[in-house]
Amino acid sequence: MNQTSSAAAVPTARSLVLVPALITLAVTVLRLALELGHAPAWLANSDVGGPGSLIGVAWLPFVFGPWFALRIQRAAPGGPLWRPLIKTLLLYGFAARLPVVLLTIPALFGGWDTHYEKFPFEASDVAKLGATVAAQLGFWGVVWTLATGLLAARVVLWLRPRPSASFA
């Protein structure tokens, strides 16, 4: 009989991230379209940083962090959780933020008038692109996604009812 460890049953980070990354890409493209179409600021603000917009990707780790944790936990009850969750959140952070970096390039050089190319400082387009890479793949992709995803996962796991013990 072939025995497998609970760690082997944990889904890969790549398989967990695929659908959330596609959803995040769709939200990013929708946000861009709304900004280019001059939607109301409450929906897609094109000011520096795009504050207060309903459509955006910054809040998605609050949804996907718990989703990843529950999927990992369901696949391997009692198995490792935090290490695969951190790996998954980091991969998701990069998958979510790389399209933003790529959108910034034509936005900067094409003058799209979206939040993607607006900065709170004056600098060359190349310097702004460097700042975008650092902010998106550093802060937003790693720090924000990891912190909010882990926090939300911890809260959901804490609130989730525990299965009752079976004496069968």
N, C-alpha and C positions, 0 to 999 in steps of 0.2 A: 504494500500500500504506500503510495506516495504522499508524504506529509509535507505541507508547506507552512512556513512561519507566517505569523500575522503581518509581518513587515512586507512579505512578498505579495500579500493581498491588497496592499494600499495602492490605489490608482496612481499613475505617474503624474507629476506636476504638469507635464505637457498635455496629457489627456484631460485633466481637470480644467486647464486654462483655455483650451480651444474655443469653446462656446462663449464663455465670458469675454474673451478677447474680441470675438466677432461682434458681440453685443456692444462692447465698448467702442469698437471701430464704427459701428452704425450710429451710435450717439455722437461721436466726434464728427462724422460726416453730416449728420442732421444739424448739429450746432453750427458748423461752417455754413451750410445752406441757409439757415435762419439768419445768421449774421450778414451774409451776402445779400439776402432778401430784405434786410433792414427790419427784422422782426422787433417787437417791443423788447425793451431792455430786461424786463422781468423774465422773459422767455430766453433770450440770448443776448446778453449785454456785450457790445463790442468795445467798451471802454478798456483801459489798461487793466489787465487781470481778469476781465469779464465778471466782476463781482455781482452777486445776487441773482444769477441766472438759474432758472429752473432746469434748463437743458445743459448738461455738462457731465464730465466724467469724474470729478473730484469726489462725489458722494458714492460712487460705485463700490469702492472697497468695503463700505459699511454693509453692503448687500453680499458681495462675493466672499468676503472673509468668513462669515458664518457658513455660507454655502459650501465653501471648500472644506471647512472644519467638519461639518456634518457628513459630507461625502467620504472624507478620510476616516472618520470615526465609524461610520456605518460599514465601510469595507473591511475594517480591522478593529472590531470592538476590543478594547483593552490593549490595543497595540500602540505604537508610537503615534503621537499626534502633532506635537509642536514643531518638531524638526521638518516633517513633510509639509506642514502648513506654512512655515516660514519660506521654505523653498518655493512652494506654489505661489505665495503672495509676491515674492520677488520676481518670479517669472511673469506673473500677471502684470506687475508694475511696469516692467519693461515692455510687454506686449501692448499695454494700454497707452503708454507714453511715447513710444517710438513713432506712431502715426502723427502725433502732435508735432514732434520735431520735424518730420518730413513735410507736414503742411506748412510749417513756419518758413521753409525755404522759398516756395513760390509766393507766399503771402508777403514776405519781406521785400523780395525783389520785384513783385508785381503791384505793390501798393493796394492790397485788397481792402484796407480799412476794416480789419477785424481785430479781435483781441489777440490773435496769434502773432501779429507783428508790432504790437504796441508795448512799450516798455516805460517804466518810470524814470528813465535816464536817457540822455542823448549819447549815442555812440554810433560807430559805423555798423552797417548791416552784418558784416562778418563778426564783429564783437557781439552784436545782439544774437546772432546764431549760436555763438559760443555760450552765451548766457542761457539761451534756450536749452541747449544740450545739458548744461550743468543743472539747471532747475528741473527740467522734465525728467531726465534719467537719474539725477541725484536726489533732489528733495522729493518731488512728486512721485517718481517711480520707486524709490527705495524707502525713504523716511515716512512720507505720508501714507503710502499704500500699506506698508508693513505695520505702522503704528495703528492706523484706523482699522485695518483688517483684523489684526490680532485682538484689539480691544473689542470690536464688535463680535468676533468669534467667541471670546471669553464670556461676554455678557450673555449671548444666546446659549452657550453651553451651560452656563450657570443657571439660567432660567428654565432650561429644558427639563421636563419631568424625567426622572430616573426610572429605568425599567424596574419593575418589582421582581424580587427574587422568586425563583421557581423551585418548588420542592418536589417536583415530579420524579 
